[in-house]
């Protein structure tokens, strides 16, 4: 693990202190200092990339794009995972792009562009793998971003999209429980009641995306779509609890329902309604 230079630390602190950020209600360190924070972020990014890579045919991956690349940790992990590929990150926040460039200065196959997903400055069919992880809920226009990702996706390419599911009653950015589908005014009230007054303005830019919405937009662009979270739950019913380790309560509930013999029927209804924590889709041209 590399040691951060004083210049990189300064740029990173500028990023953490940027009050205009769109990605986090609050930016806090993971660990007691910036070096530990960097190590935690790096580990998390490698896990994300390993997870996504199981759905990708490596022989086709020559150009990779991350939409909403933030400080570039996923891009660096992608470059490590795909040593023959060129990796591009696009990110609207100038402070984040500066950190990304500093962190990837010894990774020549990484480049970063300041821009938005609604208007990708790339050629049609340019990328074989597009990662959009916990970003689509932060964009200005969800449909335009999905359209643009589909446009720049290559013939054999894969798009991976992950985001909170706003049919689920937990909002992860503010860390509040709420009643879904009642809109932002209700969410603001529940945030106030749960002691999150300072974070309420953050709701203003959130897109309350749902699985049905994202799947419809992907299908509209002629893509073949897989619901990865659904597959995780199905595998957990076969005894692989690791599949949903991020949701221990859900895993426990599934085990109980499975013993009662009603898990499959209930899960079928749950996924029809869309009442589950995370939106995870892999989409391909085909």
C-alpha positions in Angstrom: 0.0 0.0 0.0 1.5 3.3 -1.1 2.1 6.2 1.4 0.3 9.4 0.7 2.4 12.4 -0.1 1.7 15.7 1.7 0.5 17.2 -1.6 -2.0 14.4 -2.1 -3.2 14.7 1.5 -3.8 18.4 1.0 -5.9 17.8 -2.1 -7.8 15.0 -0.3 -8.6 17.3 2.6 -9.9 19.9 0.2 -12.2 17.2 -1.3 -13.4 16.1 2.2 -14.1 19.7 3.2 -15.9 20.6 -0.1 -19.4 21.7 1.1 -20.8 21.5 -2.5 -20.3 17.8 -2.8 -23.1 15.7 -4.2 -21.9 12.2 -3.2 -22.2 12.2 0.6 -24.4 13.8 3.2 -21.3 14.0 5.4 -17.7 13.1 4.5 -15.9 11.4 7.4 -12.7 9.5 7.7 -12.7 5.8 7.9 -10.0 5.3 10.5 -7.9 7.6 12.7 -6.1 9.5 9.9 -6.0 10.1 6.1 -3.6 7.2 5.5 -5.9 4.7 7.2 -8.9 6.2 5.3 -7.0 5.7 2.0 -6.3 2.1 2.9 -9.9 1.4 3.8 -11.1 3.0 0.6 -8.6 1.1 -1.4 -9.7 -2.2 0.1 -13.4 -1.4 -0.5 -12.7 -0.5 -4.2 -10.9 -3.8 -4.8 -13.9 -5.6 -3.3 -16.3 -3.7 -5.6 -14.1 -4.5 -8.7 -13.8 -8.2 -7.7 -17.6 -8.4 -7.4 -18.3 -6.7 -10.7 -15.7 -8.8 -12.6 -17.5 -12.0 -12.1 -20.1 -10.8 -14.6 -17.5 -9.8 -17.2 -15.8 -11.6 -20.1 -12.3 -10.5 -19.6 -11.3 -11.2 -23.2 -13.5 -8.4 -24.4 -12.3 -5.7 -21.9 -9.9 -3.2 -23.5 -11.5 0.1 -22.4 -13.3 0.8 -19.1 -15.3 3.7 -18.0 -16.5 4.7 -14.5 -19.3 7.2 -14.4 -19.0 9.2 -11.2 -15.4 8.2 -10.4 -15.0 10.5 -7.4 -11.4 10.3 -6.2 -10.6 7.5 -8.6 -10.2 4.5 -6.2 -12.4 2.2 -8.2 -10.5 3.2 -11.4 -7.1 2.4 -9.9 -8.6 -1.0 -8.7 -9.9 -1.6 -12.2 -6.5 -0.9 -13.7 -5.0 -3.5 -11.3 -7.7 -6.0 -12.1 -7.5 -5.5 -15.9 -3.8 -4.8 -16.6 -4.2 -4.7 -20.4 -7.1 -2.2 -20.3 -7.3 1.6 -20.4 -9.4 3.1 -17.6 -11.3 6.4 -17.8 -13.1 8.1 -14.9 -15.6 10.9 -15.4 -16.5 13.0 -12.4 -18.2 16.5 -12.1 -16.4 17.5 -8.8 -13.2 19.3 -9.6 -11.7 18.6 -6.1 -12.3 14.8 -6.6 -10.7 14.8 -10.0 -7.5 16.4 -8.6 -7.3 13.7 -5.9 -7.9 11.0 -8.5 -5.0 12.4 -10.7 -2.7 12.5 -7.7 -3.6 8.9 -6.5 -3.1 7.5 -10.0 0.0 9.3 -11.1 1.9 6.0 -11.2 -0.9 4.3 -13.1 -0.5 5.6 -16.7 -3.5 3.6 -18.0 -5.9 5.7 -15.8 -7.2 9.1 -17.0 -9.8 11.4 -15.4 -12.2 13.8 -17.0 -14.2 16.4 -15.3 -17.7 16.1 -16.7 -21.2 14.7 -16.2 -22.9 11.4 -17.1 -25.7 13.2 -19.0 -23.2 14.3 -21.7 -20.3 11.8 -22.0 -17.5 13.2 -24.2 -16.8 9.8 -25.7 -17.4 8.0 -29.0 -20.3 5.5 -29.6 -19.3 2.0 -28.5 -16.0 3.1 -27.0 -16.2 1.1 -23.7 -16.3 -2.6 -22.9 -17.1 -2.2 -19.2 -19.0 0.7 -17.6 -19.2 1.0 -13.9 -21.8 3.2 -12.2 -21.7 2.3 -8.5 -23.8 4.3 -6.1 -23.9 7.2 -8.5 -27.1 7.1 -10.5 -29.0 8.4 -7.5 -26.9 11.6 -7.5 -27.1 12.6 -11.2 -29.2 15.4 -12.6 -31.2 13.3 -15.2 -31.3 9.6 -14.7 -32.7 8.8 -18.1 -30.0 10.8 -19.9 -27.2 9.1 -18.0 -28.6 5.6 -18.8 -29.0 6.6 -22.5 -25.4 8.0 -22.6 -23.9 4.9 -21.0 -25.8 2.7 -23.4 -24.5 4.8 -26.3 -20.8 4.5 -25.4 -21.1 0.8 -24.6 -19.4 -1.6 -27.1 -21.1 -4.5 -28.9 -20.0 -7.0 -26.3 -19.9 -4.6 -23.4 -21.3 -4.7 -19.9 -22.8 -2.0 -17.7 -22.9 -2.5 -14.0 -25.3 -0.2 -12.0 -25.7 -0.3 -8.2 -27.7 2.1 -6.1 -30.0 2.3 -3.1 -33.5 1.2 -3.8 -35.9 3.9 -2.8 -38.8 1.5 -2.5 -36.9 0.2 0.6 -37.6 2.2 3.8 -34.0 3.0 4.7 -32.2 6.0 3.2 -28.4 5.2 3.5 -27.0 8.7 2.9 -28.8 10.3 5.8 -29.1 6.9 7.6 -32.8 7.3 8.3 -35.8 5.0 8.3 -38.7 6.4 6.3 -41.9 5.3 4.5 -41.0 4.9 0.8 -42.8 6.6 -2.1 -44.1 9.5 0.0 -41.5 11.9 -1.5 -38.8 14.2 -0.1 -41.0 16.3 2.1 -41.9 13.2 4.1 -38.2 12.1 4.1 -37.2 15.5 5.4 -39.7 15.2 8.3 -38.5 11.7 9.2 -34.9 13.0 9.1 -35.8 15.8 11.4 -37.5 13.4 13.8 -34.4 11.1 13.8 -32.0 13.9 14.6 -30.6 14.5 11.1 -31.5 18.2 10.6 -28.1 19.1 9.3 -28.3 16.5 6.5 -31.8 17.5 5.2 -30.5 19.9 2.5 -28.7 16.9 1.0 -32.1 15.4 0.0 -32.5 18.2 -2.6 -30.3 16.6 -5.3 -31.1 12.9 -4.6 -32.9 10.9 -7.3 -35.2 8.4 -5.7 -34.4 5.6 -8.1 -36.2 2.3 -8.1 -35.4 -1.1 -9.7 -38.4 -0.8 -12.0 -37.3 2.6 -13.3 -33.7 1.6 -14.0 -34.7 -1.7 -15.6 -37.2 0.0 -17.9 -34.6 2.5 -19.0 -32.0 -0.2 -19.7 -34.5 -2.2 -21.7 -35.5 0.9 -23.6 -32.0 1.1 -24.8 -32.1 -2.5 -26.2 -30.0 -4.1 -23.4 -30.3 -7.5 -21.9 -30.8 -7.0 -18.1 -30.0 -9.2 -15.1 -31.1 -8.4 -11.6 -28.0 -9.3 -9.6 -29.6 -8.7 -6.2 -32.3 -11.1 -7.0 -29.7 -13.7 -7.9 -27.8 -13.1 -4.6 -31.0 -13.8 -2.6 -31.7 -17.0 -4.6 -28.2 -18.2 -4.0 -28.5 -17.5 -0.3 -31.6 -19.8 -0.2 -29.2 -22.5 -1.4 -27.1 -22.0 1.7 -24.7 -19.3 0.7 -25.2 -16.7 3.4 -22.1 -14.8 2.3 -24.0 -13.6 -0.7 -25.9 -11.0 1.4 -23.5 -10.5 4.3 -24.0 -6.7 4.1 -27.6 -7.3 5.2 -27.3 -9.8 8.2 -30.9 -9.2 9.3 -32.2 -10.0 5.8 -30.0 -13.1 5.7 -31.4 -14.3 9.1 -35.0 -13.7 7.9 -34.4 -15.7 4.8 -33.1 -18.6 6.8 -36.2 -18.6 9.0 -38.6 -18.3 6.0 -36.7 -21.1 4.3 -37.2 -23.4 7.2 -40.9 -22.5 7.2 -41.1 -23.4 3.5 -42.5 -20.1 2.4 -39.3 -18.2 1.4 -39.6 -18.7 -2.4 -43.2 -17.5 -2.5 -42.5 -14.5 -0.4 -39.4 -13.6 -2.3 -41.3 -13.8 -5.6 -43.8 -11.2 -4.3 -41.0 -9.0 -2.8 -39.1 -8.8 -6.1 -42.3 -8.2 -8.0 -43.0 -5.2 -5.8 -39.4 -4.2 -5.6 -39.1 -4.1 -1.8 -35.5 -4.9 -1.2 -32.4 -2.8 -0.1 -30.2 -2.5 -3.2 -30.6 -2.0 -6.9 -28.0 -4.1 -8.7 -28.2 -4.6 -12.5 -25.8 -6.0 -15.1 -26.8 -5.0 -18.6 -25.4 -6.1 -21.9 -25.9 -5.5 -25.6 -27.1 -8.7 -27.2 
